Amino acid sequence: MGRAVVVVGAGYAGIAAANRIAAGSDAQVTVVGPREVFVERIRLHRLAAGSGEATVPLRTVLHPRVQHRSGLATLIGAGPGNDSPGNDSPGNDTVLLDDGSTVRFDRLVYAVGSGDPDPDPGADGYRVDSLEDARRLHAAVAALPAGGTVAVVGGGLTGVETATELAAARPDLAVRLVTDAEVAGGLPARSRDRVRARLRALGVGLREHTRVTGTADPGADVVVWATPPAVPDLARRSGLPTDDAGRLRVDATLTALGDPRIVGAGDAISAPPEVGFVRASCQAAIPLGNAAARTVLAGLAGRAAPAASVVYGAQCLALGPGAGLVQLVDTHDVPRRIAIGGRAGAAIKEQVVRHTLRAIRSRAA
Ligand SMILES: Cc1cc2nc3c(=O)[nH]c(=O)nc-3n(C[C@H](O)[C@H](O)[C@H](O)COP(=O)(O)OP(=O)(O)OC[C@H]3O[C@@H](n4cnc5c(N)ncnc54)[C@H](O)[C@@H]3O)c2cc1C
């Protein structure tokens, strides 16, 4: 009987890791996640605006030997200060789920992403980080009468994608984008100007260098917080090593510091510089998921694990239907001089999104 590998988190990094481990070993691989669908997070702004879907059945992206346990992991191992041998409920080699059941592991991949996995439906304002967030935002925007106002707070790529998609889908609303710095601040000046021009063309009011401190501040019917999401606190709660933000601290092979059974991938890890800059993105999450799988496979086979590395090619931005911006970057994610905008940019972005799903599915069959 193969050993048990548990992957916590059925997102881009977790599925990439689970499929590769199942394809490369006889381990029993179990993915723990709360939904029966795979969420294409990079399409959630479209779901929020009512202009597209963002889910596919989970089974269609899983390798046939990967099992799915439905639920949220609430504790990994026995928790802080409880490492007494013989304690098996929960034990040092189990994951506790929110229904009180446990799953045993020999190796565990920590891939819980970013955002609140169980968002509060009564929360102040809206977000677009998870399926539940995006559905809640969609319902709020759909209920707005003509002339209603929406303020998107945060001028990063998610804020720009959300504001442009909402403005294109509901031209009868007044959509504003408010940011405490420059819009699309990570892009070069020429690309930022292209983003501003597109926002103007869609009638999105742009307020730069404006700090928003609370949901009442922007004076809008619906306020969308597109600020960087926090990571789940599961690692911290479980007594695993984390950085100040709660990301699991891993070494260059993505192995958790001090626990060789646990390997991390995706938005929820803090990796050393030799792995490269980890942007919260699919572009990093999928290769990190693959690298986590290589580390698990090496561990199961008693071999030394290889070091992981992340390299980049572009930052792709949707700007509402028929418009996009593809900013080429060097391998360290530093923008180069070339960017492709307009319809060509939109077409490339759509191909990248489709390719991302294909990459996840490539080991499913
Ligand atoms: C609107 C939007 C647009 C984006 N556009 C882009 C883009 O164009 N390009 C790009 O590269 N990136 C983009 N991103 C960022 C990208 O989606 C994330 O960086 C990526 O999803 C990270 O992958 P991951 O596997 O680490 O996490 P996720 O894809 O978030 O998956 C983590 C999974 O773990 C689950 N989970 C969390 N806690 C638990 C738990 N305790 N137990 C079990 N399961 C748990 C979550 O529910 C989730 O399903 C976008 C994000 C958003 C919100």
The ligand as a Gaussian input file, in Angstrom:
#p B3LYP/6-31G(d) Opt

LIG

0 1
 C      -10.073000      38.562000      -9.420000
 C       -8.682000      37.975000      -9.449000
 C       -7.965000      38.022000     -10.644000
 C       -6.686000      37.462000     -10.697000
 N       -6.012000      37.500000     -11.892000
 C       -4.808000      36.903000     -11.975000
 C       -4.119000      36.850000     -13.233000
 O       -4.596000      37.378000     -14.248000
 N       -2.927000      36.193000     -13.287000
 C       -2.380000      35.597000     -12.186000
 O       -1.313000      34.974000     -12.305000
 N       -2.994000      35.646000     -10.986000
 C       -4.184000      36.283000     -10.842000
 N       -4.828000      36.315000      -9.633000
 C       -4.151000      35.725000      -8.449000
 C       -4.310000      34.215000      -8.457000
 O       -5.669000      33.864000      -8.581000
 C       -3.733000      33.595000      -7.183000
 O       -2.425000      34.062000      -7.011000
 C       -3.750000      32.073000      -7.297000
 O       -5.095000      31.617000      -7.296000
 C       -2.954000      31.419000      -6.173000
 O       -3.050000      30.027000      -6.301000
 P       -3.064000      29.101000      -4.991000
 O       -3.208000      27.701000      -5.462000
 O       -1.937000      29.479000      -4.116000
 O       -4.383000      29.543000      -4.216000
 P       -5.924000      29.436000      -4.628000
 O       -6.112000      29.364000      -6.082000
 O       -6.590000      30.545000      -3.884000
 O       -6.375000      28.051000      -3.992000
 C       -6.348000      27.825000      -2.609000
 C       -7.500000      26.932000      -2.266000
 O       -7.365000      26.511000      -0.917000
 C       -8.641000      26.541000      -0.301000
 N       -8.462000      26.624000       1.148000
 C       -8.129000      27.693000       1.905000
 N       -8.065000      27.351000       3.193000
 C       -8.353000      26.034000       3.250000
 C       -8.463000      25.106000       4.299000
 N       -8.267000      25.469000       5.566000
 N       -8.790000      23.832000       4.006000
 C       -8.990000      23.435000       2.723000
 N       -8.914000      24.279000       1.683000
 C       -8.591000      25.557000       1.954000
 C       -9.314000      27.754000      -0.916000
 O      -10.723000      27.689000      -0.772000
 C       -8.859000      27.625000      -2.375000
 O       -9.751000      26.802000      -3.088000
 C       -6.106000      36.871000      -9.538000
 C       -6.833000      36.834000      -8.345000
 C       -8.109000      37.388000      -8.290000
 C       -8.879000      37.332000      -6.998000

